Every structure is written in structure tokens, then in C-alpha cells.
Amino acid sequence: QVQLVESGGGSVQSGGSLRLSCAASGFTSRRYYMGWFRQAPGKVREGVAALETDGTTAYADSVEGRFTISQDNAKNTLYLQMNSLNPEETAMYYCAAGYGLGYLRSLSLARYPYWGQGTQVTVSS
């Protein structure tokens, strides 16, 4: 079965940077797309960035230009480089993966059946 384990979260000052990692295992021969989502206290989980099977990326408007999603297939690892962080982006960040639902929007939660446990990111002012 698919397993996703996030790491790299922590505390950072406003304007700082963090790089999140997601170690994946259990992938079959299916083509998996992957994404990063976040959920702040009292708010709905939202899509942050997605990486399609063809390498195409998608970003939430709020992070465009500051965040970069990438992967290292040799290491089965997905990354999210986050720059110029602000306190509003304090949240639990989740790695997600899926297949066969490419007709859904890249940042739609419904597109992703597999989820990691999350890693906390705290941005202090």
C-alpha cells in the first residue's frame, strides 16, 4: 500500500524559508500525481501545489512565485520549497498522492486518496 511520510516542518521566522520532504513508498506501476496541502487551525484544508505525472505544476495563487514543488524519482521523494513565509501560512502541511482522477482540478482534495500524517509549519512574526 502507498505510504507517505512528511518531514522538514518546524518553526521559522516571518520571511524565512523551509523545505518540506515527502518520502513515498508502495507505489505500483500506476502513474501517480502528487500534491501538497495545508490546513490551518479552524480552516478548511486547501491545495498548495501539485505535480502532474507529466511534470506540469500547479500552485495556489497565494503561493505562486514563492513555493516550488519538485520530486526526486530516484529517491521517491517529493519536495516543497517554501520561501518568504508569513504567519498566515502557519498550518499542518500534508503530502498527498493519487491516480486515475486526472479530470479533477490539480488542487482538489478529492483527487488524492493517499495522504501522509502531516508536518507542522509554524511561522512567527
The first five atom37 places (N, CA, C, CB, O) and aatype in JSON, in Angstrom:
{
  "aatype": [5, 19, 5, 10, 19, 6, 15, 7, 7, 7, 15, 19, 5, 15, 7, 7, 15, 10, 1, 10, 15, 4, 0, 0, 15, 7, 13, 16, 15, 1, 1, 18, 18, 12, 7, 17, 13, 1, 5, 0, 14, 7, 11, 19, 1, 6, 7, 19, 0, 0, 10, 6, 16, 3, 7, 16, 16, 0, 18, 0, 3, 15, 19, 6, 7, 1, 13, 16, 9, 15, 5, 3, 2, 0, 11, 2, 16, 10, 18, 10, 5, 12, 2, 15, 10, 2, 14, 6, 6, 16, 0, 12, 18, 18, 4, 0, 0, 7, 18, 7, 10, 7, 18, 10, 1, 15, 10, 15, 10, 0, 1, 18, 14, 18, 17, 7, 5, 7, 16, 5, 19, 16, 19, 15, 15],
  "atom_mask": [
    [1, 1, 1, 1, 1],
    [1, 1, 1, 1, 1],
    [1, 1, 1, 1, 1],
    [1, 1, 1, 1, 1],
    [1, 1, 1, 1, 1],
    [1, 1, 1, 1, 1],
    [1, 1, 1, 1, 1],
    [1, 1, 1, 0, 1],
    [1, 1, 1, 0, 1],
    [1, 1, 1, 0, 1],
    [1, 1, 1, 1, 1],
    [1, 1, 1, 1, 1],
    [1, 1, 1, 1, 1],
    [1, 1, 1, 1, 1],
    [1, 1, 1, 0, 1],
    [1, 1, 1, 0, 1],
    [1, 1, 1, 1, 1],
    [1, 1, 1, 1, 1],
    [1, 1, 1, 1, 1],
    [1, 1, 1, 1, 1],
    [1, 1, 1, 1, 1],
    [1, 1, 1, 1, 1],
    [1, 1, 1, 1, 1],
    [1, 1, 1, 1, 1],
    [1, 1, 1, 1, 1],
    [1, 1, 1, 0, 1],
    [1, 1, 1, 1, 1],
    [1, 1, 1, 1, 1],
    [1, 1, 1, 1, 1],
    [1, 1, 1, 1, 1],
    [1, 1, 1, 1, 1],
    [1, 1, 1, 1, 1],
    [1, 1, 1, 1, 1],
    [1, 1, 1, 1, 1],
    [1, 1, 1, 0, 1],
    [1, 1, 1, 1, 1],
    [1, 1, 1, 1, 1],
    [1, 1, 1, 1, 1],
    [1, 1, 1, 1, 1],
    [1, 1, 1, 1, 1],
    [1, 1, 1, 1, 1],
    [1, 1, 1, 0, 1],
    [1, 1, 1, 1, 1],
    [1, 1, 1, 1, 1],
    [1, 1, 1, 1, 1],
    [1, 1, 1, 1, 1],
    [1, 1, 1, 0, 1],
    [1, 1, 1, 1, 1],
    [1, 1, 1, 1, 1],
    [1, 1, 1, 1, 1],
    [1, 1, 1, 1, 1],
    [1, 1, 1, 1, 1],
    [1, 1, 1, 1, 1],
    [1, 1, 1, 1, 1],
    [1, 1, 1, 0, 1],
    [1, 1, 1, 1, 1],
    [1, 1, 1, 1, 1],
    [1, 1, 1, 1, 1],
    [1, 1, 1, 1, 1],
    [1, 1, 1, 1, 1],
    [1, 1, 1, 1, 1],
    [1, 1, 1, 1, 1],
    [1, 1, 1, 1, 1],
    [1, 1, 1, 1, 1],
    [1, 1, 1, 0, 1],
    [1, 1, 1, 1, 1],
    [1, 1, 1, 1, 1],
    [1, 1, 1, 1, 1],
    [1, 1, 1, 1, 1],
    [1, 1, 1, 1, 1],
    [1, 1, 1, 1, 1],
    [1, 1, 1, 1, 1],
    [1, 1, 1, 1, 1],
    [1, 1, 1, 1, 1],
    [1, 1, 1, 1, 1],
    [1, 1, 1, 1, 1],
    [1, 1, 1, 1, 1],
    [1, 1, 1, 1, 1],
    [1, 1, 1, 1, 1],
    [1, 1, 1, 1, 1],
    [1, 1, 1, 1, 1],
    [1, 1, 1, 1, 1],
    [1, 1, 1, 1, 1],
    [1, 1, 1, 1, 1],
    [1, 1, 1, 1, 1],
    [1, 1, 1, 1, 1],
    [1, 1, 1, 1, 1],
    [1, 1, 1, 1, 1],
    [1, 1, 1, 1, 1],
    [1, 1, 1, 1, 1],
    [1, 1, 1, 1, 1],
    [1, 1, 1, 1, 1],
    [1, 1, 1, 1, 1],
    [1, 1, 1, 1, 1],
    [1, 1, 1, 1, 1],
    [1, 1, 1, 1, 1],
    [1, 1, 1, 1, 1],
    [1, 1, 1, 0, 1],
    [1, 1, 1, 1, 1],
    [1, 1, 1, 0, 1],
    [1, 1, 1, 1, 1],
    [1, 1, 1, 0, 1],
    [1, 1, 1, 1, 1],
    [1, 1, 1, 1, 1],
    [1, 1, 1, 1, 1],
    [1, 1, 1, 1, 1],
    [1, 1, 1, 1, 1],
    [1, 1, 1, 1, 1],
    [1, 1, 1, 1, 1],
    [1, 1, 1, 1, 1],
    [1, 1, 1, 1, 1],
    [1, 1, 1, 1, 1],
    [1, 1, 1, 1, 1],
    [1, 1, 1, 1, 1],
    [1, 1, 1, 1, 1],
    [1, 1, 1, 0, 1],
    [1, 1, 1, 1, 1],
    [1, 1, 1, 0, 1],
    [1, 1, 1, 1, 1],
    [1, 1, 1, 1, 1],
    [1, 1, 1, 1, 1],
    [1, 1, 1, 1, 1],
    [1, 1, 1, 1, 1],
    [1, 1, 1, 1, 1],
    [1, 1, 1, 1, 1]
  ],
  "atom_positions": [
    [[0.82, -1.17, 0.0], [0.0, 0.0, 0.0], [0.87, 1.25, 0.0], [-0.94, -0.01, 1.19], [2.04, 1.22, 0.4]],
    [[0.29, 2.32, -0.46], [1.0, 3.58, -0.54], [1.18, 4.18, 0.85], [0.27, 4.56, -1.45], [0.24, 4.23, 1.65]],
    [[2.4, 4.62, 1.11], [2.69, 5.3, 2.37], [3.43, 6.58, 2.07], [3.52, 4.38, 3.32], [4.35, 6.61, 1.25]],
    [[3.02, 7.64, 2.73], [3.64, 8.95, 2.55], [4.04, 9.49, 3.91], [2.68, 9.92, 1.82], [3.23, 9.52, 4.84]],
    [[5.28, 9.9, 4.03], [5.78, 10.41, 5.3], [6.44, 11.76, 5.08], [6.78, 9.42, 5.93], [7.46, 11.87, 4.4]],
    [[5.84, 12.79, 5.68], [6.38, 14.14, 5.55], [7.44, 14.41, 6.59], [5.26, 15.16, 5.66], [7.46, 13.8, 7.66]],
    [[8.32, 15.33, 6.27], [9.32, 15.79, 7.21], [9.77, 17.18, 6.79], [10.53, 14.8, 7.27], [9.43, 17.65, 5.7]],
    [[10.52, 17.83, 7.64], [11.04, 19.14, 7.3], [10.3, 20.31, 7.9], [0.0, 0.0, 0.0], [10.73, 21.45, 7.78]],
    [[9.18, 20.04, 8.55], [8.43, 21.11, 9.18], [9.15, 21.62, 10.4], [0.0, 0.0, 0.0], [10.13, 21.02, 10.86]],
    [[8.67, 22.72, 10.92], [9.27, 23.31, 12.1], [8.87, 24.75, 12.23], [0.0, 0.0, 0.0], [7.9, 25.2, 11.62]],
    [[9.62, 25.47, 13.03], [9.35, 26.88, 13.26], [10.33, 27.74, 12.5], [9.41, 27.21, 14.76], [11.53, 27.45, 12.44]],
    [[9.81, 28.8, 11.91], [10.64, 29.72, 11.14], [10.1, 31.13, 11.33], [10.66, 29.33, 9.64], [8.91, 31.32, 11.55]],
    [[10.97, 32.1, 11.24], [10.55, 33.49, 11.37], [9.88, 33.96, 10.09], [11.74, 34.38, 11.7], [10.13, 33.43, 9.0]],
    [[9.05, 34.96, 10.22], [8.39, 35.55, 9.06], [9.43, 35.97, 8.03], [7.51, 36.76, 9.48], [10.43, 36.61, 8.36]],
    [[9.19, 35.6, 6.79], [10.13, 35.91, 5.73], [11.15, 34.82, 5.49], [0.0, 0.0, 0.0], [11.93, 34.89, 4.54]],
    [[11.15, 33.83, 6.35], [12.1, 32.75, 6.23], [11.66, 31.67, 5.26], [0.0, 0.0, 0.0], [10.62, 31.78, 4.61]],
    [[12.46, 30.62, 5.18], [12.2, 29.54, 4.24], [12.28, 28.17, 4.91], [13.18, 29.6, 3.08], [12.95, 28.0, 5.92]],
    [[11.58, 27.23, 4.32], [11.62, 25.84, 4.76], [11.47, 24.96, 3.54], [10.51, 25.55, 5.8], [10.85, 25.35, 2.55]],
    [[12.03, 23.78, 3.61], [11.83, 22.8, 2.56], [11.23, 21.54, 3.17], [13.16, 22.47, 1.83], [11.84, 20.91, 4.03]],
    [[10.05, 21.2, 2.73], [9.37, 20.0, 3.19], [9.7, 18.83, 2.28], [7.86, 20.23, 3.27], [9.89, 19.0, 1.08]],
    [[9.76, 17.66, 2.87], [10.01, 16.45, 2.11], [8.9, 15.45, 2.35], [11.38, 15.84, 2.48], [8.3, 15.42, 3.42]],
    [[8.64, 14.63, 1.36], [7.64, 13.58, 1.47], [8.23, 12.31, 0.88], [6.31, 13.98, 0.74], [8.42, 12.21, -0.33]],
    [[8.51, 11.36, 1.74], [9.05, 10.08, 1.31], [7.9, 9.15, 0.97], [9.96, 9.45, 2.39], [7.03, 8.89, 1.8]],
    [[7.89, 8.66, -0.25], [6.81, 7.8, -0.72], [7.27, 6.36, -0.88], [6.25, 8.33, -2.03], [8.42, 6.1, -1.23]],
    [[6.37, 5.45, -0.62], [6.64, 4.03, -0.82], [5.35, 3.31, -1.17], [7.29, 3.41, 0.45], [4.26, 3.83, -0.92]],
    [[5.48, 2.14, -1.74], [4.31, 1.35, -2.06], [3.64, 1.7, -3.37], [0.0, 0.0, 0.0], [2.55, 1.2, -3.67]],
    [[4.25, 2.56, -4.17], [3.68, 2.9, -5.47], [3.73, 1.7, -6.39], [4.42, 4.09, -6.09], [4.71, 0.96, -6.42]],
    [[2.67, 1.51, -7.15], [2.61, 0.44, -8.13], [3.07, 1.0, -9.47], [1.17, -0.15, -8.24], [3.68, 2.06, -9.54]],
    [[2.76, 0.27, -10.54], [3.13, 0.72, -11.87], [2.24, 1.86, -12.35], [3.07, -0.43, -12.84], [2.48, 2.44, -13.41]],
    [[1.22, 2.17, -11.59], [0.33, 3.28, -11.95], [1.1, 4.59, -11.92], [-0.87, 3.34, -10.99], [2.1, 4.73, -11.21]],
    [[0.63, 5.53, -12.69], [1.22, 6.85, -12.72], [0.54, 7.72, -11.66], [1.1, 7.49, -14.13], [-0.65, 8.03, -11.76]],
    [[1.31, 8.11, -10.67], [0.78, 8.9, -9.57], [1.1, 10.38, -9.72], [1.32, 8.38, -8.26], [2.24, 10.76, -10.01]],
    [[0.1, 11.19, -9.51], [0.33, 12.61, -9.38], [0.39, 12.89, -7.88], [-0.8, 13.46, -10.11], [-0.15, 12.12, -7.08]],
    [[1.04, 13.97, -7.5], [1.22, 14.27, -6.09], [0.97, 15.74, -5.8], [2.61, 13.86, -5.64], [1.01, 16.58, -6.7]],
    [[0.73, 16.02, -4.55], [0.47, 17.4, -4.18], [0.75, 17.69, -2.72], [0.0, 0.0, 0.0], [0.94, 16.79, -1.91]],
    [[0.78, 18.96, -2.41], [0.92, 19.44, -1.05], [-0.31, 20.24, -0.67], [2.2, 20.3, -0.89], [-0.81, 21.05, -1.45]],
    [[-0.8, 19.99, 0.53], [-1.96, 20.68, 1.05], [-1.65, 21.18, 2.44], [-3.2, 19.76, 1.05], [-0.73, 20.69, 3.09]],
    [[-2.42, 22.14, 2.91], [-2.2, 22.64, 4.25], [-3.54, 22.95, 4.91], [-1.32, 23.88, 4.23], [-4.53, 23.25, 4.24]],
    [[-3.53, 22.87, 6.21], [-4.73, 23.15, 6.98], [-4.35, 23.91, 8.24], [-5.49, 21.86, 7.33], [-3.68, 23.38, 9.12]],
    [[-4.8, 25.15, 8.31], [-4.56, 25.98, 9.47], [-5.67, 25.75, 10.48], [-4.47, 27.47, 9.08], [-6.75, 25.28, 10.1]],
    [[-5.44, 26.06, 11.74], [-6.47, 25.88, 12.77], [-7.77, 26.59, 12.42], [-5.96, 26.37, 14.11], [-7.76, 27.79, 12.1]],
    [[-8.88, 25.87, 12.47], [-10.17, 26.46, 12.18], [-10.46, 26.71, 10.72], [0.0, 0.0, 0.0], [-11.48, 27.32, 10.39]],
    [[-9.6, 26.26, 9.84], [-9.8, 26.48, 8.43], [-9.85, 25.17, 7.66], [-8.7, 27.36, 7.87], [-9.39, 24.13, 8.14]],
    [[-10.42, 25.23, 6.47], [-10.52, 24.06, 5.62], [-9.16, 23.74, 5.01], [-11.57, 24.29, 4.51], [-8.32, 24.62, 4.81]],
    [[-8.94, 22.47, 4.73], [-7.71, 22.08, 4.08], [-7.71, 22.6, 2.65], [-7.54, 20.55, 4.11], [-8.71, 22.49, 1.93]],
    [[-6.59, 23.16, 2.23], [-6.51, 23.75, 0.91], [-5.29, 23.26, 0.15], [-6.48, 25.25, 1.01], [-4.26, 22.91, 0.73]],
    [[-5.43, 23.24, -1.15], [-4.33, 22.83, -2.0], [-3.28, 23.92, -2.09], [0.0, 0.0, 0.0], [-3.6, 25.1, -2.18]],
    [[-2.03, 23.52, -2.06], [-0.91, 24.45, -2.12], [-0.17, 24.31, -3.44], [0.05, 24.21, -0.97], [0.06, 25.3, -4.14]],
    [[0.2, 23.1, -3.77], [0.94, 22.85, -5.0], [0.71, 21.42, -5.45], [2.44, 23.12, -4.81], [0.47, 20.53, -4.63]],
    [[0.79, 21.19, -6.74], [0.61, 19.86, -7.29], [1.59, 19.61, -8.41], [-0.83, 19.67, -7.79], [2.02, 20.53, -9.11]],
    [[1.95, 18.35, -8.56], [2.87, 17.93, -9.61], [2.22, 16.81, -10.39], [4.24, 17.48, -9.01], [1.96, 15.73, -9.86]],
    [[1.96, 17.07, -11.66], [1.32, 16.08, -12.51], [2.31, 15.04, -12.98], [0.65, 16.74, -13.7], [3.52, 15.21, -12.85]],
    [[1.78, 13.96, -13.54], [2.64, 12.88, -14.0], [3.54, 13.28, -15.15], [1.81, 11.7, -14.4], [4.58, 12.66, -15.39]],
    [[3.15, 14.32, -15.87], [3.96, 14.79, -16.99], [4.92, 15.91, -16.58], [3.07, 15.27, -18.1], [5.58, 16.5, -17.43]],
    [[4.99, 16.2, -15.29], [5.89, 17.22, -14.79], [5.28, 18.6, -14.66], [0.0, 0.0, 0.0], [5.92, 19.51, -14.14]],
    [[4.06, 18.76, -15.12], [3.38, 20.04, -15.0], [3.09, 20.35, -13.54], [2.08, 20.03, -15.81], [2.74, 19.46, -12.76]],
    [[3.24, 21.6, -13.17], [2.99, 22.01, -11.8], [1.8, 22.96, -11.72], [4.22, 22.68, -11.21], [1.44, 23.6, -12.71]],
    [[1.21, 23.02, -10.55], [0.11, 23.93, -10.3], [0.28, 24.48, -8.89], [-1.27, 23.22, -10.47], [0.69, 23.76, -7.98]],
    [[-0.03, 25.75, -8.71], [0.12, 26.4, -7.42], [-1.11, 27.21, -7.07], [1.34, 27.28, -7.41], [-1.8, 27.74, -7.94]],
    [[-1.37, 27.29, -5.78], [-2.4, 28.18, -5.31], [-1.93, 29.61, -5.58], [-2.71, 27.96, -3.79], [-0.73, 29.9, -5.51]],
    [[-2.86, 30.49, -5.88], [-2.49, 31.88, -6.19], [-1.67, 32.51, -5.07], [-3.74, 32.7, -6.43], [-0.76, 33.3, -5.32]],
    [[-1.99, 32.16, -3.84], [-1.34, 32.77, -2.7], [0.13, 32.4, -2.54], [-2.06, 32.39, -1.46], [0.88, 33.1, -1.86]],
    [[0.56, 31.31, -3.18], [1.95, 30.88, -3.04], [2.73, 30.97, -4.33], [1.99, 29.47, -2.53], [3.94, 30.72, -4.35]],
    [[2.07, 31.31, -5.41], [2.72, 31.41, -6.71], [3.93, 32.34, -6.64], [1.73, 31.92, -7.77], [3.84, 33.46, -6.16]],
    [[5.05, 31.85, -7.11], [6.26, 32.64, -7.12], [7.11, 32.49, -5.88], [0.0, 0.0, 0.0], [8.27, 32.89, -5.86]],
    [[6.53, 31.92, -4.83], [7.27, 31.75, -3.58], [7.54, 30.29, -3.25], [6.5, 32.38, -2.44], [8.56, 29.96, -2.63]],
    [[6.64, 29.42, -3.66], [6.78, 27.99, -3.39], [7.15, 27.24, -4.66], [5.49, 27.42, -2.79], [6.76, 27.65, -5.76]],
    [[7.88, 26.17, -4.5], [8.25, 25.33, -5.63], [8.08, 23.86, -5.26], [9.69, 25.61, -6.08], [8.65, 23.39, -4.28]],
    [[7.31, 23.15, -6.05], [7.14, 21.72, -5.84], [8.05, 20.98, -6.81], [5.65, 21.3, -6.03], [8.18, 21.36, -7.97]],
    [[8.68, 19.94, -6.33], [9.59, 19.16, -7.16], [9.66, 17.74, -6.64], [10.99, 19.8, -7.21], [9.14, 17.44, -5.56]],
    [[10.31, 16.88, -7.39], [10.44, 15.5, -6.95], [11.78, 14.93, -7.38], [9.31, 14.65, -7.49], [12.39, 15.38, -8.35]],
    [[12.2, 13.93, -6.63], [13.39, 13.17, -6.96], [12.92, 11.73, -7.08], [14.55, 13.34, -5.87], [12.79, 11.02, -6.08]],
    [[12.66, 11.3, -8.3], [12.12, 9.97, -8.51], [13.06, 8.87, -8.03], [11.83, 9.77, -9.97], [12.62, 7.82, -7.55]],
    [[14.36, 9.1, -8.15], [15.33, 8.11, -7.72], [15.23, 7.86, -6.22], [16.74, 8.56, -8.08], [15.51, 6.76, -5.74]],
    [[14.83, 8.89, -5.48], [14.7, 8.77, -4.04], [13.26, 8.62, -3.59], [15.32, 9.97, -3.37], [12.97, 8.53, -2.4]],
    [[12.34, 8.59, -4.56], [10.91, 8.5, -4.26], [10.5, 9.57, -3.26], [10.57, 7.11, -3.72], [9.79, 9.3, -2.29]],
    [[10.94, 10.78, -3.51], [10.7, 11.86, -2.58], [10.14, 13.09, -3.29], [11.97, 12.22, -1.86], [10.61, 13.49, -4.35]],
    [[9.13, 13.67, -2.68], [8.52, 14.9, -3.16], [8.96, 16.03, -2.24], [6.96, 14.78, -3.21], [9.1, 15.84, -1.03]],
    [[9.17, 17.2, -2.81], [9.62, 18.35, -2.02], [8.71, 19.55, -2.21], [11.04, 18.72, -2.39], [8.02, 19.68, -3.22]],
    [[8.72, 20.4, -1.22], [8.05, 21.69, -1.33], [8.98, 22.73, -0.73], [6.65, 21.69, -0.61], [9.16, 22.79, 0.49]],
    [[9.56, 23.54, -1.58], [10.41, 24.63, -1.14], [9.52, 25.83, -0.89], [11.53, 24.96, -2.18], [8.82, 26.28, -1.79]],
    [[9.54, 26.35, 0.31], [8.7, 27.46, 0.69], [9.57, 28.65, 1.08], [7.76, 27.07, 1.85], [10.37, 28.57, 2.01]],
    [[9.42, 29.74, 0.36], [10.19, 30.95, 0.62], [9.28, 32.09, 1.03], [11.0, 31.34, -0.61], [8.08, 32.07, 0.76]],
    [[9.86, 33.07, 1.67], [9.14, 34.27, 2.1], [7.86, 33.92, 2.86], [8.8, 35.14, 0.9], [6.79, 34.46, 2.57]],
    [[7.98, 33.05, 3.8], [6.83, 32.61, 4.57], [6.28, 33.72, 5.46], [7.2, 31.41, 5.41], [7.03, 34.55, 5.96]],
    [[4.98, 33.71, 5.64], [4.33, 34.67, 6.52], [3.5, 33.92, 7.56], [3.45, 35.65, 5.71], [3.17, 32.75, 7.35]],
    [[3.16, 34.57, 8.65], [2.43, 33.9, 9.74], [1.11, 33.26, 9.32], [2.16, 34.87, 10.83], [0.69, 32.27, 9.91]],
    [[0.46, 33.81, 8.31], [-0.81, 33.26, 7.84], [-0.64, 31.87, 7.24], [-1.43, 34.19, 6.81], [-1.62, 31.16, 7.03]],
    [[0.58, 31.5, 6.97], [0.84, 30.2, 6.37], [1.2, 29.15, 7.41], [1.93, 30.31, 5.35], [1.63, 28.04, 7.06]],
    [[1.04, 29.5, 8.66], [1.19, 28.52, 9.73], [0.09, 27.49, 9.57], [1.15, 29.2, 11.15], [-1.09, 27.83, 9.55]],
    [[0.46, 26.23, 9.47], [-0.52, 25.18, 9.23], [0.15, 23.82, 9.29], [-1.2, 25.37, 7.87], [1.37, 23.7, 9.33]],
    [[-0.69, 22.79, 9.3], [-0.21, 21.44, 9.13], [-0.14, 21.21, 7.63], [-1.12, 20.38, 9.86], [-1.12, 21.4, 6.92]],
    [[1.0, 20.8, 7.16], [1.19, 20.57, 5.73], [1.18, 19.08, 5.44], [2.49, 21.2, 5.25], [1.87, 18.3, 6.1]],
    [[0.4, 18.69, 4.44], [0.22, 17.29, 4.09], [0.7, 17.0, 2.68], [-1.22, 16.89, 4.24], [0.5, 17.79, 1.76]],
    [[1.31, 15.87, 2.53], [1.67, 15.34, 1.23], [0.56, 14.38, 0.8], [3.06, 14.62, 1.26], [0.02, 13.65, 1.63]],
    [[0.22, 14.39, -0.47], [-0.84, 13.53, -0.96], [-0.5, 12.98, -2.34], [-2.17, 14.29, -1.01], [0.29, 13.57, -3.08]],
    [[-1.11, 11.85, -2.66], [-0.88, 11.22, -3.96], [-2.15, 10.57, -4.45], [0.25, 10.2, -3.88], [-3.04, 10.23, -3.67]],
    [[-2.23, 10.39, -5.75], [-3.4, 9.74, -6.32], [-3.15, 9.33, -7.75], [0.0, 0.0, 0.0], [-2.11, 9.63, -8.34]],
    [[-4.12, 8.62, -8.3], [-4.05, 8.21, -9.69], [-5.46, 8.04, -10.23], [-3.23, 6.9, -9.84], [-6.4, 7.8, -9.48]],
    [[-5.6, 8.16, -11.53], [-6.87, 7.88, -12.18], [-7.95, 8.93, -12.07], [0.0, 0.0, 0.0], [-9.06, 8.73, -12.57]],
    [[-7.66, 10.05, -11.42], [-8.65, 11.11, -11.27], [-8.13, 12.41, -11.87], [-9.01, 11.31, -9.8], [-8.34, 13.5, -11.33]],
    [[-7.44, 12.27, -12.97], [-6.83, 13.42, -13.6], [-7.81, 14.45, -14.13], [0.0, 0.0, 0.0], [-7.43, 15.58, -14.45]],
    [[-9.07, 14.07, -14.24], [-10.07, 15.02, -14.74], [-10.43, 16.05, -13.7], [-11.31, 14.29, -15.19], [-11.03, 17.08, -14.02]],
    [[-10.08, 15.79, -12.44], [-10.35, 16.74, -11.37], [-9.27, 17.81, -11.34], [-10.45, 16.03, -10.02], [-8.18, 17.61, -11.87]],
    [[-9.58, 18.94, -10.73], [-8.62, 20.02, -10.62], [-7.39, 19.55, -9.85], [-9.25, 21.24, -9.95], [-7.49, 18.76, -8.92]],
    [[-6.24, 20.05, -10.24], [-4.98, 19.63, -9.66], [-4.93, 19.78, -8.15], [-3.86, 20.4, -10.27], [-4.31, 18.97, -7.46]],
    [[-5.57, 20.82, -7.63], [-5.53, 21.09, -6.2], [-6.8, 20.68, -5.47], [-5.27, 22.54, -5.97], [-7.06, 21.14, -4.35]],
    [[-7.59, 19.84, -6.09], [-8.8, 19.33, -5.45], [-8.45, 18.2, -4.5], [-9.82, 18.86, -6.51], [-7.75, 17.26, -4.87]],
    [[-8.93, 18.28, -3.27], [-8.67, 17.24, -2.29], [-9.2, 15.88, -2.74], [-9.28, 17.6, -0.95], [-8.6, 14.85, -2.45]],
    [[-10.32, 15.9, -3.45], [-10.97, 14.67, -3.88], [-10.12, 13.87, -4.86], [-12.3, 14.99, -4.51], [-10.38, 12.7, -5.09]],
    [[-9.12, 14.5, -5.41], [-8.25, 13.86, -6.38], [-7.24, 12.92, -5.72], [-7.53, 14.89, -7.18], [-6.61, 12.1, -6.38]],
    [[-7.08, 13.07, -4.4], [-6.0, 12.39, -3.71], [-6.48, 11.41, -2.64], [-5.09, 13.4, -3.08], [-6.92, 11.84, -1.57]],
    [[-6.42, 10.13, -2.89], [-6.84, 9.14, -1.89], [-5.77, 8.8, -0.85], [-7.25, 7.88, -2.59], [-6.08, 8.27, 0.21]],
    [[-4.52, 9.11, -1.15], [-3.44, 8.77, -0.24], [-2.86, 10.02, 0.4], [-2.35, 8.0, -0.96], [-2.57, 11.01, -0.28]],
    [[-2.7, 9.95, 1.71], [-2.24, 11.11, 2.47], [-1.19, 10.73, 3.5], [-3.4, 11.79, 3.16], [-1.21, 9.63, 4.05]],
    [[-0.28, 11.66, 3.76], [0.68, 11.48, 4.82], [0.08, 11.95, 6.12], [0.0, 0.0, 0.0], [-1.06, 12.4, 6.16]],
    [[0.86, 11.86, 7.18], [0.37, 12.24, 8.51], [0.46, 13.74, 8.76], [1.14, 11.51, 9.56], [-0.15, 14.24, 9.7]],
    [[1.2, 14.43, 7.94], [1.33, 15.86, 8.08], [2.58, 16.27, 8.85], [0.0, 0.0, 0.0], [3.09, 15.52, 9.68]],
    [[3.05, 17.46, 8.56], [4.18, 18.03, 9.28], [3.84, 19.49, 9.59], [5.51, 17.92, 8.47], [3.39, 20.23, 8.72]],
    [[4.05, 19.88, 10.83], [3.66, 21.2, 11.27], [4.65, 22.27, 10.83], [3.5, 21.23, 12.77], [5.86, 22.11, 10.98]],
    [[4.11, 23.35, 10.3], [4.91, 24.52, 9.94], [4.38, 25.7, 10.72], [4.87, 24.78, 8.4], [3.19, 26.04, 10.63]],
    [[5.24, 26.32, 11.48], [4.85, 27.47, 12.28], [5.71, 28.67, 11.88], [4.98, 27.17, 13.79], [6.93, 28.62, 11.97]],
    [[5.06, 29.73, 11.45], [5.75, 30.94, 11.03], [5.46, 32.04, 12.04], [5.33, 31.37, 9.6], [4.32, 32.46, 12.2]],
    [[6.48, 32.49, 12.71], [6.32, 33.51, 13.74], [6.57, 34.9, 13.19], [7.25, 33.23, 14.91], [7.4, 35.09, 12.29]],
    [[5.86, 35.87, 13.73], [6.02, 37.25, 13.31], [7.08, 37.96, 14.12], [4.71, 37.99, 13.41], [7.34, 39.14, 13.89]]
  ]
}
